[in-house]
Amino acid sequence: MKSYDIAVVGGGPGGYVAAIVAAKRGKRTALIEAGELGGTCLNRGCIPSKTLLRHAELIDEIKQAKAWGIETGELVLSLDKMMARKDQVIQRLRTGIAALLKAGKIDVYRGLGTVQPDRTIAIAGETDESIRADKVILATGSVPFVPPISGLDQVRYHTSDTIFGVTSIPTSLTIIGGGVIGVEFACIFQSLGAKVTIVEMAERIVPSEDADVAAALTKALQKKQITIMTNTRVEAAAVRDGQQILSLTHSSGEREELHSEELLVAVGRKPNLSGVGQLGLEMDGPFVQVNRQLETSMDGVYAVGDLIGGWQLAHAASAEGSVAARNAAGEQVEMDDRIVPRCIYTHPEIASVGLTEQEARKRGYQVKTSVYQHAGNGKALSLGQTEGFVKLIAEETYGEILGAVMVGPHVTEMIATPSAFIHLEGTVEEMAAMIYPHPTVSETLMEAAAKWLGRGIHS
């Protein structure tokens, strides 16, 4: 039986990063993965969805170009070619991860790893084998959660894991769930030509984000002719004449039936406890409980990513993987959850970091906010994308930035700037003092900071 200093179970963005970080610290490292390297993010989540969102964005831009005096011939869509390009992007990144692991002299085992309390790991693959490790990092990720809706098992439905398998563009698509996954797929399929309806049980879409974000995104999606039903419960599902039918109850008590060709269930994800559930770890609800060093209740066993809850985001998992690996290698570091940015790649984009205004007030901060609309930004005007705003949330006495919320073009790239300010305990005074290039959308950060100080130039 081979022995390792550190073994990582799961090859997603949390796991493969943990393995690389451990190997760079001179530790003999093993990585066990039951599926493809890159996990959900690369193979069924972030990368394929963002590739298709780019396709959708191009379709929207081609349509918009006609109003700007740029006309082309008939717009023809090939879903086969779009999916083929998506697969090419995925394969290139898979190959890159494999090369990084090989360069780090990390032993990769293909199969389902089951961790024993003595940190022996049984690997069920093409050939069954076992290894042992002094330290173990669990990075098994999550799987789609499918709610117990009556009749759902009798209808044809997709989850975020299977939606990329559609072979034709549906005429209509109903999405159960108005969270991040739901609204992104709504943008994709609406641009492809489907009639899209979002059904959300909460009072607004993207309920975990700032209320101003939900309002702006709702307006933008409705402008795209996407139907949004909030405060609506799905009671049952059935199939009739090839249509997927949902029985709905609205908060008013009114009931209706909703018919569509395809159905996507996107109500969230649950931790994948395969291979680790028998360890008897202390849990925090459905998630594995960890401390600030990301160590579980079992000495020498760490856990990261969707398995531990928190922000179920690939970059959060990678940061956690690095922290866990460094601690497993003998360092003493803690995970800083404050600086995890949240990005939603809809049209328009949404990005936020730190506390929302509602969270900051709930925590007892004396909060002052400022909002700068993109309608006053030259670059946004030239792009034809003036929907949205930048909102800064800061502590009133000293101006320390507690959070930032942005809606509009390129904001998923811009969010790194306020993330850095929060990391360094920066203030609106310092943000306003920076010189930003013109014309760029990033100037809206300076404008929002200056407005907070009462010194706004273009507001």
N, C-alpha and C positions, 0 to 999 in steps of 0.2 A: 504494500500500500504506500503510495507516494504521500509525502508530508510537505506542507507549505507553511510559510509564516502567516499568510493571509489568503483566504479564499473568498471570492465574491460570487454570490448566487444571483444571477440575472445580468444580462448584457445590454440593458437599456442605457439611457443617458446618465442614470445614477450609477449603475454597475460598472460600465466600461470605463468611466472616468475614475471611479474608485480604484479599479485595478491598475490603471496607468499611474495614478498618483502613488499608490503603494509600491509599484515596481520602481518608480523614479527615486524612491527612498531606500532602494537596495533590498527590498523584501521579496522573497520568493513567492510569487503570486499565481493563483489559479482563478480562472473565470469559468463559471458554469452557465450555459444558456440553452434552454429547451427549444427555442425557435430561432429566428434570425437575429443577428447582431443589430443593435440599435433599438430593440424593443418596440413598444407601441409608437413612440414618438416618430421614429424614422420610417417604420413600415406601415402603420395604420393611422397615424395621427398628424403631428405637426408638419412633417415634410410633404406627404401627399396632399394634405388639405391646402397648404400654402401654395403648392405648385398649381393646383386647380383654381385657387383664388386668384393667382396671377393671370391664368387663362381668362377667368371671369372678368377681371379688371380690364384686360385688353379688349374683350368684347364690348364692354361698356364704353371704353375710349373710342373705339371705332364708330359706335353709334353716335357718340357725342361729336365726333369730328365733322360730321355732316353739317351741323349748325355753325361750325367754324370755317366753312368753306372748303373742307377737304372731303371729297366724295370718292368712294370706291365702288366696285361692282357689288353683286349680291353677296351677302354674308353667308358663308357656308361653314357649318360646324361639323367636325369629325370627332366624335367621342373616342373612337378607337385610337386616333393619333394623340389626343390629349392624354389618354390613359397610358399610352406607350411612352410618352415623354415623362410622365410622372414616374413610371417604372425605371426609366433610365436614370433619373435623378436619385432615386432610392438606391439603385444598384451601385452607382458611383460612390455614394456615401458609405454603403455597407463595405465596399472594397477598401475605402479609406480607413475605416475603423479596424478592419482585419489587419491592415498593414501596420497601424499604430500598435496593436497588441503584439504582433510578431516582432516589431522593432524593440518593444519593451521586454521581450523574452518571457511573455506571459503565456502559460499553458491554458489553452482554451478547450473545454470539454463540452461536447454537444449532447445534451440530454437533460432530463428533469432531475434536478438535484433535491434530495431530501436530507435535511440537516438533522443529525442526532444530537442529544444533549452533550455528548462528549466531543462535539465538533467534528465528528466523522460525517462525511457527506456521501450518501449513496447516489450514484448517477445512473439513471435508466435511459440508455440511448441505444444506438445500434449494437453496442456491446455494453453490458452492465459492468460497472466498476465502482470502486470506492476510493476516496482520498481523505486525508485528515489535515486540519489546519489549526494553528495556535489561535488565530483570530478569524472570525467570520463576519462578513458584511452582507446583510440581506437586502436585495434590491429587486424583488420579484414583481414590483409594479402593481398594476390594477387591471380590472376587466370591466366592461360596460355593465352597469346596473340596469336590470330590466324589472320594472315595477309589476306587482301582482294584479294586473288588469284582467278582468274576466274576459275570456275568449281570445286573449292576445296570442296564446300559443296555437290558435287555429288559423291565424291570418299570416300573410306574407309581410314580414317587417325586417327592417335593417337596423343595425346598430352602427356606431362609428367604426367598428371593426370590419363590417361587411359592405358598407355603402359604396365603397370603391369598386365593388364587383358588378355594379349595374352595367348592362350591355347596351342600353339605349337611354336617351334623355326622356324622362317621364313627362307626360302632359301635366300631371299634378303631383304634388308631394306635400304630405302633412308631416310636420315635425313635432313630436311630443317633447317639450322641454325648450325653454327660451334662454338657456344659459349660453356659455361661450361656444360650445360645440354646435348647439342648435342654430344660433344666429349666423355663424360662419357658413354652415351648410346651406342656410337659407339664401345667403348672398350668391353662393356658387350656382345653385340650381335655378334661381331666378334669372341670373344672367344667361344661363344656358337655354332658357325659354320655358321652364316649368312654372306653373301656377303654384305658389308656395303659401302654406298656412302654418303659423306657429301657434301651438297651444301650450300655455304656461299656467300652472296652478297658482303661482304667486301673483301679487298685485302689479308687478312690472317685470319686463325681461331683464336679463343680467342682474338679478336681485342682489348679488354680492358686491356689486359696484356702486359708485356714487349715484345718487338719485338723478343728478343733472346728466350723467352719462346715459342712464336708461331713457330719459326724456329725449335727448338728442338722437340716440340710436333708433328709438321708436319712430320718430319723425322721419328719419332718413330711410328706414326700411319701408315704411308706409308709402313714401314717395316713390319707391321702386315697385309699388303695387303688391308688396308682401302683406298678407293679412295676419294680424296679430290678435290673438284672443288671450287675454290675461284673466286672472281670477276664474279660471275655467278648469273643471275637473273631468278627466276621462274616466267614464264609468265602465265602459265595455267596448270590445272590439269584435267585428265580424267581417266576413267576406261575402259579397253578393255581386254576381255578374262581373267578376274580375276586378271589382273595386274593393279597396280596404275601407271599412266603415267604422267610424268611432261614434259612440254615444256620449254626448257631452252634457255637463250641467254647469251653467254659469252661476256666478255668485248671487244673481237676482233670483235664482231658482228656475229660470227658463232652461228648457232642454232642447237639444237639436242633434241631428245626425250630420256628420261631416264625411263626405266621400272623396277618395283620392286614389290615383293609380298606385302610388308607392307610399310607404310609411317608414319614417325614421324615428326610432326611440333614442332620445338623447337627454336623459334626465340625470346623468352623472355616472360616476365610476365607483367601484368598490375594490378594496385591497385584495390582491391575489395571494392567498395564504397557502397555495399549493407548495408542499415540501417544507413548510415552516410551522404549520398549524399545530404540530404535535410537540413543539418545544415547551409549551406551557408558559409562554411569555406573558407578562402583564400587558393588558390592553387598555386603550383609551377609546371606548366605544368599539367600533369595528376595526380600529387601527392599532398597530403595534405601538406601545408606549416607549418613548425614548427620553433621555435627559438632554441637556444642552450640548453634550459631546456626541449625541446621537447613539449612545450605548443603551441597549435594552436592559431589562431586568436580569438578564443572564450575563454574567461576567464574560467579557471578551467577545460578545455578539452584538453587532451594531445593525441598525436598520435605517434605510433612506428612501426617499421618493414617495410615490403614492401609497406605499405600504404604511407610512406613518401619518398620512393625512396632511393637514396644513395646506399650503398652496400646491395643488396637484399640477405642477408645471415642469417641463423638461429642464429648464435652466435652474429651477429650485432643486431638482433631483441631482443635477450635476454638482451644484455647490455643496449639497449635503454629502454626496459621494466623496468629494474632496476632503471635507471636514472629517467624515468617518474614517477615511483611509489614513489621514494624518494622525488621528488619535490612536487608531489601531497600530500605527507604526511607532508610537511612543511619544508623540507630541501632545500638547494640551491646548486645544482650540475649541471655540464654540461657534455655533451657527447663528448668524444675525438675520433674523426673519424680516427686519424692518426694510431691508434694501432689496427685497425680491420684487422686481417689476412684473406687472400683469399686462399682457397684451392680447387684444382681440383684433383679428385681421379681417374685419368686416370692411365694407365700403360705406362710410369713412372708417378709418382705423380708430382704435381706442387704446389708450395706454395709461396706466396709473402706477403709483408706487407710494409706499407709506400708508398713512391713515387717510381715510375719507373724512370729509367734514363731519359726518354723523358720528363716526367712530371717535374722532378727536374730542368732540364735545362730550360724548359718553364717558370718556376717560378723564374728564375734569379739566381739560385744557381751556384756557381763555383763548378762543380762536378768532382770527380775522382772516377772511378770504379775499381774493381778487380774481376776477375773470376777464380775460381778454379774448374777444371774438376774432376768428380768422377772417371775417369779412373786411377787416382793416389791414390785412397783411398783403403786401404786394405780390409775393411769391404764390400765395394761395389763390389770389385773383388771377394771376397768369396761368396757373394750373387749371383754373375753372373748378376749384374745390374749396369753396369758402364756407362750407358747412363745418361747424365745430368751434372749439374754443380751447384755451388753456386756463386751468384753474389752479391756483396755489393755495394751500392750507398751511398757515403759519401761526406760531404762538405769538400772541399780541404784544407782550412786553418787550421781548428781545428780537422778535422776528425770525426765530429759528424755524426752518421749513420742516413741517411734519408730514406733508404729503403733496402730491401733485396729480392732477387728473387732466387728460388731454384727449380731445376728439378732433380728427382731421387728418390731412395728408402727412405721411412720414412720421407720425407721432410714435410709432413703435421703435423707430430709430432714435428719436429725440429723448425718449424717457430715460436714457442712460445719464443725461445731464442732471436732472433733479435727483436721480438715484445717488449720484456722486455727492451732491450737496447734502442729502440726508445722512449719508455715510460719514461725512466729515463735519456734521453738525453745523452746516452752513446756514446763512441767513438770507432773507430777501434783499438786504442791503448789498451783500456780496454778489448775489445773482444779478441785480440791477447794474452793478458796477462793471460787469463783464462787457466786452465789445464783441458783438455778434456780426457775422458776415451778412451783407445785404446784396441782393434780396434772398432771404431764406425763410422758411417757416419757423426756424429756431428763434428768430427775432421775437416771436410771440412770448417766449419765456422772459426776455428782458422787459417787454412791455407789461406783462402781468406783474412782474416784481416791482417795476417803477410805479405802476398803478396802485399796488398795495401800499407803497410809501407816500402816495399822494403826489407823485412826480410824473405821472404818465404824459408821454409826448403825443402819441397817436391814439389816445383813448378819450 
